Amino acid sequence: MTTKDQSVIQIDFSDEMKTSYRDYAVSVIISRALPDVRDGLKPVQRRILYAMTELGLSPDKPHRKSARIVGDTMGKYHPHGDSSIYDALVHMTEDFSLSLPLVDGHGNFGSIDGDSAAAMRYTEARLSKGAMALLENLDKGLVPFGPNFDESEKEPLVLPATLPNLLINGTTGIAVGMATNIPPHNTSEVIDGVIAYIKNPEISTKGLMKYIKGPDFPTGAMITNADDILSIYETGEGKLTLRAKAVIEDSDYGRKNIVITEIPYTVAGNKTKLLENLVALSKEKVFDEIYDVRDESSKEGIRLIVEVKKDRNIDNLLNGLYKKTAMEDTYSVNMLAVKDNQPITFNLKSLIQEFLAFQEELYTKEYEHLLAKANDRLEIVEGLIKATDVIDLIIEILRGSNSVRQAKNCLIHGDITDISFKSKKSEKEAATLCFTERQADAILAMPLSKLIGLELLKLHQENNALISSITEYTTILNDVDELHKIIIARLRAYKKEFGRERRTSLENITKEKYIKEIKEEELYLLIDRFGYVKSLDQASFSRLSEETLSDYTHIIPIKNTDQLCIFTEEGSMYKVKAMNIPKGRIRDKGVLIQTLCRAGKENILLYISAESLAESLLFFATQKGFVKQVSGIEFETTRFSVSSTKLDEDDRIAGITALSVEDILAGNRKVILITKKGLSLGYPFAEVSELKKTSRGVKGITLDDGDQVQYAAVVTPDMEEITFEQRKYNPKKIKSQKRAAKARKAQIKINET
């Protein structure tokens, strides 16, 4: 019998997976991907800045190798790989990513073009002045510290940031099941907005937007949906449309240039890709208007040149570039940050509210620290002043004591045991002494030089200054308004130091459609008896012989801007853009017309250009004998597949003829109908009614049972012969309507017999 191993813990697998995945998700959210709402930093950024502080890399100190910074950060605080730490360090140096860079880099830290930074062993870094606004007073115990990953060091859980870093620099991060994307803002505007909130906590989001007008990206450019910013600031979520700034300049030979001077923030660090995209669109003739693309950017700023061909619509081309390239992009805002270990979506006002609450906490602790320090010093100064008044007695105590401890007890408690005095008076005075322990230590450590009159004066001055400072600190701690004045004063100092003009303009621009400009060209479509089609330009067509052209059943002159209209036996009309029909040489086979439209296996009866169709009349005849004429204008549509006429379920079109204006004006055109049983009928085209394309038509011929029209056309008087099913018909001898009726009756009698 086996005994159960008590060291084995049996648990449900699904429960363990849920618990483990939840722990992993929380760890990623809190410890890796999302910023703290108070200092606006992710853990890796906070640890890098703290490690640099520990190394003494302040802005006034020399740069230090990035490898040393990364090594200290990874070894002490962030054991997640050197590449992730170095990437975060590089990001904090990028002035095209952050409104206020936190690290001052020295060496190749990459560029806005997309160049990557040099290896960490080649670059150097130190803290920037902006970072000091997040690290100031770190040694005063204003923020909590916690153990590092192996509990061998202590690290700050949040930095004492006195600048609203989260709004100024923004952030981006992807966690498990959530992401944050907070855009950067203008430093001056954010500070003004915070001050406005301090003065009026009831201010609305719209009121805050008088100061914080919208995101301000380091790359400039423009926001084209400024009206949506209010909604984004109220909900903490939304989308911004960013558009590059471009100007039009004159170029050589009558051409003009589109000069891109500012790019969207989403392209920052990838400008080369935008340039390559523009070049590719030019080479692939997506934009035929582009003559050349080049990059003339320098240290002075971005300058991408799109040279446009002469006499082209530049505004239209710009609309196309905005649509097809990253010159216009979408920035999804999601103001998600961590508060009390919980990810929360904040709006603009709540972000400022959280920052102010953190400032009140910091400044309260700071002034409590200053007050305690001032009180401690005042205690010592008062003791020294008091000691100078009885300095002779103190000297007598020291000379009569056997040890420092004995003298200290006398100063604190008036204990005169075993101390020899010169007189009873001195002994009585010594017994009344009651200095504090700190005062006693300071008196015993006081050098004789402090007894000089000037030093005594300095002690009294210091005493007065300390009393004044203590009164000030107490007032600030007891009055929130006074505390707010201190916060506002420091924010205004930061504005003076770090403020700058807005770079991103705010607009409301409606997107315009791009209309492709095509140089008009005369083409000829050649269609053979198998339905293969190709197009030739006019020059190539003019060199063809009559014998070569005889191989093609249809030769259709058309413009490249036009469309080929195809009418089928099943009553459908299809359109094919002429530019979609591949150009070729005469020996090229071409492509099946059915592959360019949805005709499938339908039998095609007529090919005609849309331009010719609009100026024509179409004659329709169905197998059941219905005829009509329809104006070509009826077929104008933007759709590429429509019904050309109304048909009964068992009916089909027997023939379609397109008549030009000249044909109609001639007035001598004749309709010819030939049936399956060999009957024929002819009458003037003018007798056919003009109807809508949606009508079935009128009866054009009376048919016997089992008979149907198999040939129908409108012919000219000079036509001599019609070949149909191995029979030859003379149009001039085809019977008129009256004679045809008599002949039809006679034929019926013969059939009956």
KEVO-953018 format. One line per 10 residues: their letters; for each residue x, y, z of C-alpha. Coordinates in steps of 0.2 Angstrom, whole numbers. Layout:
! residues N
a> X,Y,Z  ...
This chain:
! residues 753
mttkdqsviq> 0,0,0  8,17,-5  7,32,6  3,49,-1  18,61,-3  14,75,8  27,87,-2  16,86,-18  3,99,-19  -12,95,-30
idfsdemkts> -20,109,-38  -32,112,-53  -23,116,-69  -35,129,-75  -35,138,-58  -16,138,-58  -15,145,-76  -28,159,-72  -18,164,-56  -1,163,-65
yrdyavsvii> -7,173,-80  -15,186,-69  1,188,-59  11,190,-75  -2,203,-82  -1,213,-67  18,213,-66  19,219,-84  6,232,-82  13,239,-65
sralpdvrdg> 31,235,-67  35,237,-85  24,245,-97  13,259,-90  19,275,-82  15,281,-64  3,295,-65  13,305,-52  30,306,-61  25,301,-78
lkpvqrrily> 39,288,-79  39,269,-82  50,259,-70  64,257,-82  65,275,-85  64,279,-66  78,267,-62  90,274,-76  88,291,-69  91,285,-51
amtelglspd> 106,275,-56  113,291,-65  109,301,-49  119,288,-39  133,290,-51  133,309,-49  129,313,-67  121,330,-65  121,342,-79  136,351,-73
kphrksariv> 147,335,-72  156,326,-87  147,313,-97  149,295,-93  149,280,-104  132,273,-107  138,255,-104  142,260,-86  125,268,-84  116,252,-92
gdtmgkyhph> 127,241,-81  123,249,-65  104,250,-69  104,232,-74  115,225,-60  106,235,-46  88,239,-51  82,232,-68  87,214,-72  78,213,-89
gdssiydalv> 92,214,-101  104,228,-107  96,231,-124  79,236,-116  88,248,-104  99,256,-117  84,258,-129  75,267,-115  90,278,-112  91,282,-130
hmtedfslsl> 73,287,-130  75,299,-116  88,308,-126  77,311,-142  72,329,-144  61,323,-158  51,311,-146  51,321,-130  46,339,-127  59,340,-113
plvdghgnfg> 73,326,-115  78,319,-98  95,313,-103  109,323,-112  117,312,-124  135,314,-131  138,304,-147  128,295,-160  111,292,-152  101,290,-168
sidgdsaaam> 91,303,-178  74,307,-184  78,299,-201  78,282,-192  96,279,-190  99,268,-174  110,273,-160  128,268,-159  132,254,-147  132,259,-129
rytearlskg> 151,257,-127  153,272,-139  140,284,-132  140,294,-116  127,302,-106  122,313,-91  106,320,-84  98,335,-92  92,350,-83  74,344,-86
amallenldk> 78,328,-77  83,338,-61  66,344,-60  61,326,-57  75,322,-45  77,337,-34  76,334,-16  77,315,-18  88,314,-2  75,323,9
glvpfgpnfd> 64,308,11  49,315,1  46,299,-8  45,281,-2  59,269,-6  58,250,-8  70,235,-10  76,231,-27  74,214,-35  86,205,-24
esekeplvlp> 84,216,-9  102,221,-9  98,240,-13  85,253,-10  76,262,-25  63,275,-26  45,269,-30  42,286,-37  52,302,-41  49,318,-32
atlpnlling> 44,326,-49  39,344,-47  36,346,-66  20,338,-74  31,326,-84  17,314,-90  8,328,-99  24,337,-105  33,322,-113  19,310,-115
ttgiavgmat> 22,291,-116  18,276,-125  17,258,-119  9,241,-123  4,230,-108  -7,214,-107  -24,218,-114  -21,237,-113  -10,251,-120  -6,269,-116
nipphntsev> -3,283,-128  -2,300,-121  3,314,-133  17,326,-128  12,344,-124  19,361,-123  28,365,-107  23,383,-105  4,378,-109  4,364,-97
idgviayikn> 11,374,-83  -1,388,-86  -15,375,-86  -9,368,-69  -8,386,-62  -26,389,-68  -32,373,-60  -24,378,-43  -32,395,-43  -49,388,-48
peistkglmk> -52,369,-45  -69,370,-52  -62,375,-69  -70,364,-84  -60,355,-97  -65,368,-110  -58,381,-97  -42,372,-96  -41,372,-115  -39,391,-115
yikgpdfptg> -22,387,-108  -18,369,-114  -24,371,-132  -20,353,-138  -5,341,-140  11,350,-145  22,337,-154  41,340,-155  41,337,-174  28,351,-176
amitnaddil> 16,347,-191  -2,350,-188  -18,343,-181  -32,343,-193  -47,339,-182  -45,351,-168  -63,351,-164  -61,333,-158  -48,338,-145  -61,343,-132
siyetgegkl> -69,326,-132  -52,318,-131  -48,328,-116  -65,324,-108  -64,306,-110  -46,302,-111  -48,293,-128  -49,297,-146  -40,299,-162  -30,314,-169
tlrakavied> -26,316,-187  -9,323,-190  -3,331,-206  14,336,-212  17,355,-216  21,359,-234  25,374,-243  25,377,-262  40,385,-270  45,389,-288
sdygrknivi> 58,378,-296  67,377,-313  60,376,-330  42,382,-324  40,367,-312  35,369,-294  41,361,-278  31,354,-263  43,357,-249  39,346,-233
teipytvagn> 46,356,-218  38,347,-203  32,328,-202  19,320,-191  25,314,-174  20,296,-179  35,297,-192  47,304,-180  62,292,-180  57,285,-197
ktkllenlva> 58,300,-209  68,289,-222  54,277,-224  42,292,-228  55,297,-241  57,280,-248  38,279,-249  37,295,-260  51,289,-271  42,272,-274
lskekvfdei> 25,281,-278  34,291,-291  43,276,-299  27,266,-299  18,280,-308  5,281,-294  7,299,-295  12,304,-313  13,322,-308  30,319,-298
ydvrdesske> 45,324,-308  58,320,-294  60,317,-275  75,322,-264  80,325,-246  88,342,-243  86,341,-224  100,348,-213  104,353,-195  93,368,-199
girlivevkk> 77,357,-201  68,345,-212  67,349,-230  59,335,-241  57,341,-259  44,334,-271  47,342,-288  31,343,-298  29,342,-317  25,358,-326
drnidnllng> 7,364,-327  0,351,-314  -12,353,-301  -2,354,-285  -16,355,-273  -23,339,-280  -7,331,-279  -5,336,-261  -22,328,-257  -16,312,-265
lykktamedt> 1,312,-255  -9,315,-239  -20,300,-243  -7,288,-250  8,292,-238  12,295,-220  12,313,-223  -5,311,-215  -7,299,-201  -18,295,-186
ysvnmlavkd> -13,296,-168  -24,286,-156  -24,294,-139  -27,283,-123  -22,292,-107  -20,277,-97  -8,277,-81  -5,268,-65  -12,275,-48  -11,265,-32
nqpitfnlks> -6,250,-42  -21,251,-53  -22,256,-72  -34,270,-74  -39,280,-89  -38,298,-85  -44,314,-93  -35,330,-94  -42,338,-78  -40,322,-68
liqeflafqe> -22,321,-74  -19,339,-67  -28,335,-52  -17,320,-48  -2,330,-51  -7,344,-39  -12,331,-26  6,324,-28  14,341,-27  4,345,-11
elytkeyehl> 11,329,-3  29,333,-9  29,351,-4  21,347,13  34,334,17  48,346,10  42,360,22  40,348,36  58,342,33  64,361,32
lakandrlei> 54,365,48  61,350,58  79,355,52  76,373,56  70,368,74  85,357,77  97,371,72  87,384,82  89,373,97  108,372,95
veglikatdv> 110,391,91  99,395,106  110,384,117  126,392,110  120,409,113  115,404,131  132,396,133  141,412,128  132,421,142  139,409,155
idliieilrg> 155,404,146  166,406,162  155,394,172  156,382,158  175,383,157  175,381,176  164,365,174  175,358,161  191,361,171  184,353,187
snsvrqaknc> 177,338,178  186,321,176  177,316,160  167,323,145  152,313,151  153,321,169  153,338,161  139,334,149  128,328,164  131,344,173
lihgditdis> 126,354,157  110,344,155  104,339,172  114,351,183  123,336,191  138,343,200  144,327,209  163,325,210  165,342,200  177,354,209
fkskksekea> 172,372,208  182,388,213  167,395,223  151,390,231  142,403,219  149,394,204  143,377,211  125,384,214  124,391,196  130,375,189
atlcfterqa> 117,365,198  104,376,189  110,372,171  97,363,160  104,362,142  97,349,130  107,335,124  110,342,107  115,359,115  127,351,127
dailamplsk> 135,341,112  136,358,102  144,367,117  157,354,120  161,354,102  162,373,101  179,380,96  185,395,106  185,405,90  166,406,92
liglellklh> 168,418,107  174,432,96  162,446,96  159,445,77  155,426,79  143,430,93  134,443,81  132,429,68  124,418,80  111,431,85
qennalissi> 108,434,66  106,416,63  94,414,77  83,428,71  84,420,53  79,403,60  64,410,70  58,419,54  60,404,43  51,393,56
teyttilndv> 37,406,56  36,405,37  36,386,36  23,384,49  12,397,40  14,387,24  10,370,32  -5,377,40  -12,386,25  -15,377,9
delhkiiiar> -16,394,-1  2,398,5  7,381,0  -1,383,-18  9,400,-19  25,391,-17  20,378,-30  15,391,-42  31,401,-40  42,385,-44
lraykkefgr> 31,381,-59  33,399,-66  52,397,-63  51,381,-73  41,389,-87  55,403,-88  68,389,-90  60,376,-101  46,385,-110  45,387,-128
errtslenit> 33,392,-142  20,380,-149  26,370,-163  10,360,-169  -3,370,-176  -22,366,-173  -33,366,-188  -50,360,-194  -47,353,-212  -59,343,-222
kekyikeike> -51,329,-232  -51,332,-251  -52,318,-263  -37,315,-275  -42,316,-293  -29,307,-304  -22,317,-317  -20,308,-334  -13,315,-350  -26,312,-363
eelyllidrf> -20,300,-377  -28,292,-392  -29,273,-392  -35,259,-403  -42,244,-396  -40,228,-406  -51,213,-402  -49,197,-411  -63,183,-414  -58,174,-398
gyvksldqas> -61,190,-387  -43,194,-384  -40,213,-383  -25,225,-382  -23,243,-385  -11,252,-396  -6,271,-397  -9,281,-412  9,280,-419  9,261,-418
fsrlseetls> -8,259,-425  -4,270,-440  11,258,-445  -1,243,-447  -6,236,-464  -24,232,-470  -19,214,-470  -13,214,-452  -29,223,-446  -40,210,-455
dythiipikn> -36,198,-441  -46,208,-429  -65,208,-428  -67,224,-419  -56,240,-420  -62,253,-408  -54,271,-407  -54,277,-389  -46,289,-377  -36,283,-363
tdqlciftee> -48,293,-351  -63,284,-359  -72,268,-355  -76,253,-366  -94,248,-365  -98,230,-368  -116,224,-372  -120,205,-370  -134,194,-377  -140,191,-359
gsmykvkamn> -145,210,-357  -130,216,-347  -119,231,-350  -101,231,-343  -88,244,-342  -69,243,-343  -58,258,-341  -47,260,-356  -32,263,-345  -34,246,-338
ipkgrirdkg> -33,237,-355  -14,233,-356  -4,242,-370  5,230,-381  14,227,-398  4,220,-412  12,203,-410  6,202,-392  -8,191,-388  -17,203,-376
vliqtlcrag> -29,198,-363  -47,190,-363  -60,204,-361  -69,194,-349  -54,195,-336  -57,214,-336  -75,214,-332  -88,202,-325  -95,196,-342  -90,178,-339
kenillyisa> -96,166,-353  -110,179,-359  -110,181,-378  -104,199,-382  -114,208,-396  -107,225,-396  -91,235,-391  -92,254,-390  -83,268,-381  -93,277,-368
eslaesllff> -90,294,-377  -97,287,-393  -111,278,-384  -117,295,-376  -119,302,-394  -127,287,-401  -144,279,-403  -145,260,-399  -157,248,-408  -162,233,-398
atqkgfvkqv> -170,218,-405  -174,202,-395  -176,184,-400  -195,186,-397  -196,200,-409  -197,215,-398  -188,231,-405  -184,248,-398  -172,262,-400  -163,269,-384
sgiefettrf> -153,285,-382  -135,282,-377  -137,295,-363  -148,282,-354  -132,271,-351  -122,285,-342  -118,277,-325  -104,276,-312  -107,258,-310  -96,245,-320
svsstklded> -110,232,-322  -129,236,-326  -144,229,-335  -145,236,-353  -163,232,-356  -178,223,-349  -180,205,-355  -192,191,-352  -185,176,-343  -184,165,-359
driagitals> -179,180,-370  -162,185,-376  -155,200,-387  -154,195,-405  -145,211,-411  -139,228,-405  -134,242,-417  -126,258,-413  -132,273,-424  -122,289,-425
vedilagnrk> -129,306,-427  -125,305,-446  -134,289,-447  -150,296,-439  -150,312,-450  -148,302,-466  -165,295,-463  -163,280,-475  -158,267,-463  -167,251,-463
vilitkkgls> -171,238,-450  -168,220,-455  -174,205,-445  -171,187,-450  -179,172,-441  -173,155,-437  -185,148,-450  -178,159,-463  -191,172,-463  -186,190,-465
lgypfaevse> -193,207,-463  -187,225,-467  -194,242,-463  -187,260,-460  -178,263,-444  -188,278,-441  -204,267,-438  -195,260,-422  -201,268,-406  -188,277,-395
lkktsrgvkg> -191,270,-377  -182,269,-360  -169,256,-357  -180,249,-344  -194,245,-356  -196,228,-365  -199,237,-382  -213,235,-395  -218,220,-406  -206,221,-422
itlddgdqvq> -211,205,-430  -224,192,-428  -217,175,-426  -224,157,-428  -223,145,-414  -205,139,-412  -198,153,-422  -186,167,-416  -176,181,-422  -158,176,-424
yaavvtpdme> -152,191,-434  -156,209,-431  -147,225,-438  -150,242,-445  -142,243,-462  -138,256,-475  -146,257,-492  -129,252,-501  -127,236,-491  -128,222,-505
eitfeqrkyn> -128,206,-495  -130,199,-478  -123,182,-474  -132,172,-460  -131,153,-456  -124,149,-473  -138,159,-482  -136,175,-491  -149,189,-491  -150,204,-502
pkkiksqkra> -157,218,-490  -165,227,-505  -175,211,-509  -181,208,-491  -200,210,-490  -208,225,-483  -220,224,-469  -236,222,-479  -229,209,-491  -221,200,-477
akarkaqiki> -237,198,-469  -245,190,-485  -230,179,-487  -231,174,-469  -249,168,-471  -245,159,-487  -230,150,-478  -242,145,-464  -254,137,-476  -240,127,-484
net> -234,121,-468  -251,116,-463  -253,106,-479
